[in-house]
Amino acid sequence: MQFVVCVDGSEQSDRALAHAADLVTATGGSLTVVHAVDPGVYQRPGEGPISSRSEGEQSLVIEAIEDAEDRGETVLSEAREAVSVTVEEALLYGDPVEAIAEFVADRENVDGVVVGHRTVSDRHRQMLGSVARGLIERSPVPVTVVRED
């Protein structure tokens, strides 16, 4: 079986990566680790929901494409080193939901996507959206969502 796991360096994606590695080990399958470079605006991983404008200004970052690529390569490298299974890596470009769904649709024999998700407030969800929710709606294959503990 072939699985794609989405990583962004957050604790949630680390849990998704570990789950995907377990699936690959159990099925004798293969794993592709993907990260989408979207150099517009992103929230620093690991921070809680934004509750005020000043918190938003401190935790939302506008990033140059070169910086986004460097960060993405680091995230992929760290993911590869974190698991004991062989992984293929793919750095994607654009909105994560669209880029990942398109990547999966363009590849043959992908059996599932694994993505992390954290519980956030409705306000935070409206501001930044949810990659997990978007992939559930757009992925051509089943999506496993690994929630925070």
C-alpha positions in Angstrom: 0.0 0.0 0.0 1.1 3.5 -0.7 0.5 6.3 1.7 1.1 10.1 1.5 1.7 12.0 4.8 1.5 15.7 5.1 4.1 17.4 7.3 4.6 21.0 8.5 6.9 20.6 11.5 4.1 20.8 14.0 3.5 18.3 16.8 0.3 17.3 15.0 2.2 16.4 11.8 4.8 14.5 13.8 2.0 12.3 15.2 0.6 11.9 11.7 4.1 10.9 10.4 4.4 8.3 13.2 1.0 6.9 12.4 1.8 6.7 8.7 5.1 5.0 9.4 3.2 2.4 11.5 0.8 1.8 8.6 3.7 1.3 6.2 5.4 -1.1 8.5 2.2 -3.1 9.1 1.3 -3.3 5.3 4.8 -3.5 3.8 3.9 -0.4 1.9 5.6 2.8 0.9 5.5 6.3 2.2 5.8 9.7 0.5 6.2 12.7 2.8 4.9 16.0 1.4 5.2 19.6 2.4 3.5 22.4 0.6 5.4 25.7 0.1 2.9 28.5 0.3 5.1 31.6 0.8 2.2 34.0 1.5 1.1 33.9 5.1 1.5 31.1 7.6 1.2 30.6 11.4 4.3 29.5 13.2 3.9 25.9 14.1 3.1 24.9 17.7 1.4 28.1 18.7 -2.1 28.2 20.0 -5.1 29.8 18.3 -4.9 33.5 17.7 -7.2 35.4 20.0 -6.3 39.1 19.3 -4.9 41.3 16.6 -1.6 41.7 18.4 -1.2 37.9 18.8 -1.9 37.6 15.1 0.8 40.1 14.2 3.2 38.2 16.3 2.4 34.7 15.1 1.5 35.3 11.4 4.5 35.6 9.1 4.8 36.7 5.5 7.5 34.7 3.9 9.7 34.9 0.8 9.7 31.9 -1.6 13.3 31.1 -0.9 12.8 31.1 2.8 9.6 29.0 2.4 11.6 26.5 0.2 14.4 26.3 2.8 11.9 25.8 5.6 10.1 23.1 3.6 13.3 21.2 2.8 14.2 21.3 6.5 10.7 20.0 7.4 11.0 17.1 4.9 14.5 16.3 6.0 13.5 16.2 9.7 10.5 14.0 8.8 12.7 11.5 6.9 15.1 11.3 9.8 12.3 10.8 12.4 11.0 7.5 11.0 12.7 4.1 10.5 11.0 3.4 7.2 12.2 4.5 3.8 10.4 7.6 2.5 10.1 9.5 -0.7 9.9 13.3 -0.3 8.0 15.9 -2.3 8.1 19.6 -1.9 4.9 21.0 -3.4 3.9 24.6 -4.2 0.8 26.5 -3.5 -2.2 26.2 -1.2 -1.6 23.0 0.8 -5.0 21.6 0.3 -5.0 22.1 -3.5 -1.3 21.1 -3.9 -1.6 17.9 -1.9 -4.9 16.9 -3.4 -3.5 17.4 -6.9 -0.3 15.6 -6.0 -2.3 12.6 -4.8 -4.7 12.7 -7.8 -1.7 12.7 -10.3 0.0 9.7 -8.7 -1.0 6.2 -9.4 -1.8 3.7 -6.6 -1.9 6.1 -3.6 -4.1 4.3 -1.1 -4.5 6.9 1.5 -3.4 10.3 2.9 -2.5 10.9 6.6 -2.7 14.3 8.0 -2.5 15.8 11.5 -5.1 18.0 13.0 -5.5 20.0 16.2 -8.7 21.3 17.7 -8.9 25.0 17.2 -11.5 27.7 17.8 -14.1 28.6 15.2 -12.5 32.0 14.8 -9.0 30.5 14.1 -10.5 28.0 11.7 -12.2 30.8 9.8 -8.9 32.8 9.6 -6.6 30.0 8.5 -8.8 27.2 7.5 -8.0 23.5 8.0 -5.8 21.5 5.8 -7.3 18.3 7.2 -10.8 19.4 6.5 -9.9 20.6 3.0 -8.2 17.3 2.2 -11.2 15.3 3.4 -13.3 17.3 0.9 -10.9 17.2 -2.0 -8.8 14.1 -1.8 -9.5 11.3 -4.3 -8.4 8.7 -1.8 -9.3 8.1 1.9 -7.9 10.6 4.4 -6.8 9.5 7.9 -6.9 12.4 10.4 -4.6 12.1 13.4 -5.9 14.4 16.1 -4.1 15.8 19.1 -4.3 13.8 22.3 
